Amino acid sequence: MTDVVDGDYMPVLRGERLLLEAYRPEDEEEFVALFQNPLVSRWISDGTDTEENDRALFGRIFSKVYAERLFDVWAVRREAGGPLIGHAEIKRTDQVAGYELVYALAPECWGSGLGTELAEMILTHGFGTLGLPEVYATVAAPNEGSLVLLDRLGFTWVRDIEEEDGSTTRVLVLPRCAPEPSPKRRRRSVS
């Protein structure tokens, strides 16, 4: 279950093992280290960018995204004040003509179920708080770990995008679930 609490810039999401909260200026070094890690960045956009560009990206989170309240972007931690272990967003993009789930976790967190918990937290926020009818994900075709995770969550393939560099990006979607039907009357059992 995810609790939503008002934050200074945006909601704070609390899961069973994760906390999603607004970035703080002192997170810059850990943010840059996460995005400079080639195991993480190989699945993000065009791969590892320059340290200077990652620092500029971090600055834009404050000067643009938070200042103009453009979309929700979080630092991912295990506890308040703890080290940064990931990054998460949910934002409207023209590439999918809808809202896209974006997340990255440090490699030491892979295979522990934290990716599933993180994605579920963002989806709960998207469907519940934001009232979205569906959420998209774009994933590099070779990123089997994310594709398996999203498949387990119910995402389905929409189309492939052939990128300029010859790589393929998969576009997936998860529609908001229909309300559960009201329970039928239970039959009495004879014992």
Secondary structure, 3 states (H helix, E strand, C coil): CCEEEECCCCEEEECCCCEEECCCHHHHHHHHHHHHCHHHHCCCCCCCCCHHHHHHHHHHHHHHHHCCCCCEEEEEECCCCCCCCEEEEEEEECCCCEEEEEEEECHHHCCCCHHHHHHHHHHHHHHHHCCCCEEEEEEECCCHHHHHHHHHCCCEEEEEEECCCCCEEEEEEEECCCCCCCCCCCCCCCC
